[in-house]
Amino acid sequence: MKTIKKGILILAMLMLILTAYAQKTLPEKITAKVLNAEFIYEIASFRSCHASTVLETDEGILTAWFGGTGEGRPDVCIYTSINKNGKWGSPKMVADGIMNDTLRYPCWNPVLFKKDNGDIILFYKIGPSPREWRGMYKISKDNGKSWSEKVKIPDSFYGPIKDKAVRLKNGTILCPTSIETKENWNIYVETTDQDLKQWRKTKVDNNGFNAIQPTVLFYKGGKIQMLCRSREKRIVETWSKDQGKTWSPVKATILINNNSGIDAVSLDNGLQLLICNPIERGRNKLNILASVDGENWKEIIVLEDQPKGEFSYPAIIKGKDGTIHVTYTYNRVKVKFVHLEILGK
């Protein structure tokens, strides 16, 4: 009898452990509530837009994107808008690709980052194509209202290629980046100090995958994960256990990818959020998924799901109040902003 009772007790304990593990890896109760959804602008001086980025400042939400007659055209510039007291300002052109009196290139993929001293960096690229662009940046000391002259990042460095740079524990800025050639796509990591003077590059074993545009997530125990878009119809991943000094070989996740940009953010409670197009073709569906281990993911909200259209290149951050701010391309003509609250965490 004692043996039976002991067996039942052990079985009950195993069930509790399995239940706790399932809850840990599959956050069934996590959902998201839309607090506000709107276009950042209705009318603009440019015809087309893409690749937005978002940052919370001391005065409000700052966004940036590139706009012009069309992606890759010489007139494409970087624009910003500031949301102060619930109202978006008109788009303001803050960077162009003018090189001299006779040469002008398009601008690409802005990325906003706030330094420890409060200065804001606007990373972006200038060049005829992603295979030939060069990394640039500007600095704002007044929460995005004005910007310095452009500064060229040292040769062979680009800064964060699409998704946000992140701060490591020692203050180092980690820039998730990638390079495209005719033969393949490869991700790697750049790091620099807060003054943007000491640039270093860390290789990643891409393991035969064609991947670009990494986004970074942080986990307990100091682990860091990078998730990336790929040509292989899956989001791929690499992990670091030493604060980005070395990375595991890239491998495929279970997550479907349409070879379009993704982004992700880590919350203070350990929850991870990923925003992506969870389809193999098209960009007409955009979702947010949640995880606690980076391997098991659950859809918590569908932001867009239409028969046709493009809802792509998202950016996602957490605000100081714990809410979530998202921007993304809306049919290449507008930038949409969504403010969310995560429930059940």
C-alpha positions as CSV (number, residue, x, y, z in Angstrom):
1,M,0.0,0.0,0.0
2,K,2.8,2.3,0.9
3,T,4.5,1.6,-2.4
4,I,1.3,2.4,-4.3
5,K,0.8,5.7,-2.4
6,K,4.5,6.6,-3.1
7,G,3.9,5.8,-6.8
8,I,0.8,8.0,-6.9
9,L,2.7,10.8,-5.1
10,I,5.6,10.6,-7.6
11,L,3.2,10.6,-10.5
12,A,1.4,13.6,-9.1
13,M,4.7,15.5,-8.7
14,L,5.7,14.6,-12.2
15,M,2.3,15.9,-13.5
16,L,2.9,19.2,-11.6
17,I,6.4,19.5,-13.1
18,L,5.1,18.8,-16.6
19,T,2.3,21.2,-16.1
20,A,4.7,23.9,-14.9
21,Y,7.0,23.2,-17.8
22,A,4.2,23.5,-20.3
23,Q,3.1,26.8,-18.8
24,K,6.7,28.0,-18.9
25,T,7.2,27.1,-22.5
26,L,3.7,27.8,-23.8
27,P,2.2,31.0,-22.2
28,E,-1.4,30.0,-22.9
29,K,-2.9,32.9,-20.9
30,I,-0.8,35.6,-22.6
31,T,-2.8,37.9,-24.9
32,A,-2.5,41.5,-26.2
33,K,-4.9,44.3,-26.1
34,V,-4.8,47.2,-28.6
35,L,-4.8,50.5,-26.8
36,N,-4.5,52.6,-29.9
37,A,-3.9,52.1,-33.6
38,E,-3.4,54.9,-36.1
39,F,-1.3,56.1,-39.1
40,I,1.6,58.4,-38.2
41,Y,0.6,60.7,-41.1
42,E,-2.2,60.9,-43.6
43,I,-0.5,63.2,-46.1
44,A,3.2,63.4,-46.9
45,S,5.6,64.9,-49.4
46,F,6.8,61.5,-50.5
47,R,4.9,58.8,-52.4
48,S,6.4,55.7,-50.9
49,C,7.8,54.6,-47.5
50,H,9.3,51.7,-45.8
51,A,11.5,50.3,-42.9
52,S,10.3,52.2,-39.8
53,T,12.0,52.3,-36.4
54,V,10.6,53.5,-33.1
55,L,12.1,54.8,-29.8
56,E,10.7,56.1,-26.6
57,T,12.3,59.5,-25.6
58,D,11.9,61.7,-22.5
59,E,9.4,63.7,-24.4
60,G,7.4,61.1,-26.4
61,I,7.6,58.5,-29.0
62,L,10.0,59.1,-31.9
63,T,9.8,57.2,-35.2
64,A,11.8,57.2,-38.4
65,W,11.6,55.6,-41.8
66,F,12.7,56.1,-45.4
67,G,10.5,57.8,-48.0
68,G,10.6,59.0,-51.6
69,T,9.3,58.1,-55.0
70,G,10.2,54.4,-54.5
71,E,12.7,52.2,-52.7
72,G,16.1,52.5,-54.2
73,R,15.4,55.8,-55.9
74,P,18.0,58.7,-55.4
75,D,15.4,61.0,-53.8
76,V,14.7,58.6,-50.9
77,C,15.5,60.3,-47.6
78,I,15.1,59.6,-43.9
79,Y,12.0,61.1,-42.2
80,T,11.0,61.4,-38.6
81,S,7.9,62.1,-36.6
82,I,7.5,62.7,-32.8
83,N,4.4,61.9,-30.9
84,K,4.0,64.4,-28.1
85,N,0.9,64.4,-25.9
86,G,-0.8,61.9,-28.1
87,K,-0.4,63.8,-31.4
88,W,2.0,63.0,-34.2
89,G,4.0,65.8,-35.8
90,S,4.3,66.2,-39.5
91,P,7.0,64.1,-41.2
92,K,10.3,65.9,-41.2
93,M,13.2,65.1,-43.5
94,V,16.4,64.7,-41.4
95,A,18.9,62.9,-43.7
96,D,19.4,62.6,-47.4
97,G,21.9,60.8,-49.7
98,I,23.5,63.8,-51.4
99,M,27.2,63.1,-51.7
100,N,28.2,66.1,-53.8
101,D,26.9,68.5,-56.4
102,T,26.5,65.7,-59.0
103,L,26.0,62.5,-57.0
104,R,23.1,61.4,-54.9
105,Y,22.2,58.0,-53.5
106,P,19.0,56.7,-51.8
107,C,18.9,56.3,-48.0
108,W,17.9,53.0,-46.3
109,N,16.8,51.4,-43.1
110,P,17.0,53.9,-40.2
111,V,17.5,52.6,-36.7
112,L,17.1,54.7,-33.5
113,F,19.1,54.1,-30.4
114,K,19.4,56.0,-27.1
115,K,22.8,56.3,-25.5
116,D,23.4,56.2,-21.7
117,N,23.8,60.0,-21.7
118,G,20.4,60.5,-23.3
119,D,21.7,61.4,-26.8
120,I,19.8,59.6,-29.6
121,I,21.7,58.0,-32.5
122,L,20.0,57.7,-35.9
123,F,21.8,54.9,-37.8
124,Y,21.1,54.6,-41.5
125,K,22.6,53.6,-44.8
126,I,23.4,55.5,-48.0
127,G,24.1,53.8,-51.3
128,P,22.8,52.6,-54.7
129,S,21.8,49.2,-53.2
130,P,22.1,47.0,-50.1
131,R,25.2,45.4,-51.7
132,E,26.9,48.8,-52.1
133,W,25.6,50.9,-49.2
134,R,27.7,52.5,-46.4
135,G,26.8,53.0,-42.8
136,M,26.1,56.5,-41.5
137,Y,24.7,58.1,-38.3
138,K,23.6,61.4,-36.9
139,I,23.2,62.4,-33.2
140,S,20.3,64.3,-31.6
141,K,20.7,66.0,-28.2
142,D,17.2,67.2,-27.9
143,N,15.0,64.1,-28.2
144,G,14.9,64.1,-32.0
145,K,14.0,67.7,-32.7
146,S,17.3,68.4,-34.4
147,W,20.2,66.4,-35.7
148,S,24.0,66.7,-36.2
149,E,25.7,66.5,-39.5
150,K,26.1,63.0,-40.9
151,V,29.1,60.9,-39.8
152,K,30.4,57.9,-41.7
153,I,30.8,54.6,-39.8
154,P,34.3,53.2,-40.4
155,D,34.8,51.1,-43.6
156,S,33.5,47.6,-43.5
157,F,31.1,48.5,-40.6
158,Y,27.4,49.3,-41.1
159,G,25.8,49.6,-37.7
160,P,22.4,47.9,-37.0
161,I,21.2,46.8,-40.4
162,K,17.4,47.0,-39.8
163,D,16.5,46.1,-36.2
164,K,17.4,48.0,-33.1
165,A,20.9,48.0,-31.5
166,V,20.9,46.8,-27.9
167,R,23.0,47.7,-24.8
168,L,25.0,45.0,-23.2
169,K,25.6,44.9,-19.4
170,N,29.0,46.7,-19.7
171,G,27.5,49.5,-21.7
172,T,28.8,48.2,-25.1
173,I,26.4,48.8,-28.0
174,L,25.7,45.6,-29.9
175,C,24.6,46.1,-33.5
176,P,22.9,43.1,-35.1
177,T,23.9,43.3,-38.8
178,S,24.3,41.4,-42.0
179,I,25.7,41.7,-45.5
180,E,24.3,40.7,-48.9
181,T,26.4,39.5,-51.8
182,K,25.4,38.0,-55.2
183,E,26.3,34.6,-53.7
184,N,24.8,34.6,-50.3
185,W,23.5,36.5,-47.2
186,N,25.3,36.4,-43.9
187,I,24.6,37.7,-40.5
188,Y,27.2,38.9,-38.0
189,V,27.6,41.2,-35.0
190,E,29.2,44.6,-34.6
191,T,30.0,46.2,-31.3
192,T,31.1,49.7,-30.4
193,D,31.5,51.9,-27.4
194,Q,29.0,54.6,-26.4
195,D,31.1,57.2,-28.3
196,L,31.0,55.1,-31.5
197,K,34.8,55.1,-31.7
198,Q,35.9,51.5,-31.1
199,W,34.2,49.3,-33.6
200,R,34.6,45.5,-33.6
201,K,33.2,42.7,-35.7
202,T,32.2,39.2,-34.6
203,K,31.6,36.4,-37.1
204,V,28.7,34.0,-37.0
205,D,28.7,30.6,-38.6
206,N,25.8,31.0,-41.0
207,N,25.8,27.2,-41.5
208,G,24.7,27.3,-45.1
209,F,21.7,29.6,-44.4
210,N,21.0,32.8,-46.3
211,A,20.0,35.1,-43.4
212,I,19.9,38.8,-42.8
213,Q,18.5,41.5,-40.5
214,P,18.9,39.9,-37.0
215,T,16.9,41.0,-34.0
216,V,18.2,40.4,-30.4
217,L,16.5,38.9,-27.3
218,F,17.9,38.5,-23.8
219,Y,17.3,35.5,-21.4
220,K,18.0,34.6,-17.8
221,G,21.5,33.5,-17.1
222,G,23.0,35.9,-19.6
223,K,22.0,34.0,-22.8
224,I,21.3,36.1,-25.9
225,Q,19.4,34.9,-29.0
226,M,19.4,36.4,-32.5
227,L,16.4,35.7,-34.8
228,C,16.7,36.5,-38.5
229,R,14.8,36.4,-41.7
230,S,16.0,33.9,-44.3
231,R,15.6,32.7,-47.8
232,E,14.9,29.2,-46.5
233,K,11.2,29.9,-45.5
234,R,12.0,29.7,-41.8
235,I,13.1,32.2,-39.2
236,V,16.6,31.1,-38.2
237,E,18.5,31.6,-34.9
238,T,21.9,31.8,-33.2
239,W,22.7,31.9,-29.5
240,S,25.5,33.4,-27.4
241,K,26.3,32.5,-23.8
242,D,29.2,35.0,-23.3
243,Q,27.6,38.4,-24.0
244,G,27.9,38.3,-27.7
245,K,31.6,37.3,-27.9
246,T,30.8,34.0,-29.6
247,W,27.7,32.6,-31.3
248,S,26.3,29.1,-32.1
249,P,26.0,28.0,-35.7
250,V,22.8,29.3,-37.3
251,K,19.9,26.8,-37.4
252,A,16.3,26.9,-38.4
253,T,13.4,27.4,-35.9
254,I,9.9,26.1,-36.2
255,L,8.7,29.6,-37.3
256,I,7.6,30.2,-40.8
257,N,9.1,33.1,-42.6
258,N,8.3,34.8,-45.9
259,N,11.8,36.3,-46.3
260,S,10.7,39.6,-44.9
261,G,11.8,41.7,-41.9
262,I,11.0,40.7,-38.4
263,D,11.7,42.3,-35.0
264,A,11.5,41.2,-31.3
265,V,11.8,42.6,-27.8
266,S,12.5,41.1,-24.3
267,L,10.2,42.1,-21.4
268,D,11.4,42.6,-17.8
269,N,9.5,39.5,-16.7
270,G,11.3,37.2,-19.1
271,L,8.6,37.1,-21.8
272,Q,9.8,37.4,-25.4
273,L,7.8,39.1,-28.1
274,L,8.3,38.5,-31.8
275,I,6.5,40.3,-34.6
276,C,6.6,38.8,-38.1
277,N,4.7,37.8,-41.2
278,P,3.8,34.1,-40.3
279,I,3.3,33.0,-43.9
280,E,5.6,31.6,-46.6
281,R,4.5,34.0,-49.3
282,G,3.2,37.6,-49.3
283,R,3.2,40.2,-46.6
284,N,-0.5,40.5,-46.0
285,K,-0.6,39.0,-42.5
286,L,1.3,40.4,-39.5
287,N,1.2,38.8,-36.0
288,I,2.9,39.1,-32.6
289,L,4.0,35.8,-30.9
290,A,5.2,35.2,-27.4
291,S,7.7,32.8,-25.8
292,V,9.6,32.4,-22.6
293,D,12.3,30.0,-23.9
294,G,12.9,31.3,-27.5
295,E,11.9,27.9,-28.9
296,N,8.2,27.5,-28.3
297,W,6.0,30.4,-29.6
298,K,2.4,31.2,-29.3
299,E,0.4,33.7,-31.4
300,I,-1.1,36.4,-29.1
301,I,-2.5,38.9,-31.5
302,V,-3.1,39.3,-35.3
303,L,-2.4,42.9,-36.3
304,E,-3.2,42.5,-40.0
305,D,-4.8,39.7,-42.0
306,Q,-6.1,40.9,-45.3
307,P,-6.6,39.1,-48.7
308,K,-3.9,41.3,-50.2
309,G,-1.6,44.2,-49.3
310,E,1.7,44.7,-47.6
311,F,2.2,45.0,-43.9
312,S,5.8,44.5,-43.3
313,Y,9.2,45.5,-41.8
314,P,7.9,45.9,-38.2
315,A,9.6,47.5,-35.3
316,I,8.7,46.7,-31.7
317,I,9.8,48.2,-28.3
318,K,8.6,48.2,-24.7
319,G,7.8,51.5,-23.1
320,K,8.8,52.6,-19.6
321,D,5.2,51.9,-18.4
322,G,5.4,48.3,-19.7
323,T,3.2,48.8,-22.7
324,I,4.4,47.9,-26.2
325,H,4.9,50.2,-29.2
326,V,4.9,48.9,-32.8
327,T,5.4,50.5,-36.2
328,Y,5.3,48.9,-39.6
329,T,4.9,49.6,-43.3
330,Y,1.3,49.9,-44.5
331,N,1.1,49.2,-48.2
332,R,4.3,51.2,-48.8
333,V,2.4,54.4,-48.6
334,K,2.0,54.9,-44.8
335,V,3.6,54.0,-41.5
336,K,1.2,52.5,-39.0
337,F,1.6,52.8,-35.2
338,V,0.0,50.4,-32.7
339,H,0.1,50.8,-28.9
340,L,-0.5,47.5,-27.0
341,E,-0.9,46.2,-23.5
342,I,0.2,42.6,-22.8
343,L,-2.3,40.8,-20.6
344,G,-2.0,37.6,-18.6
345,K,1.7,37.9,-17.9
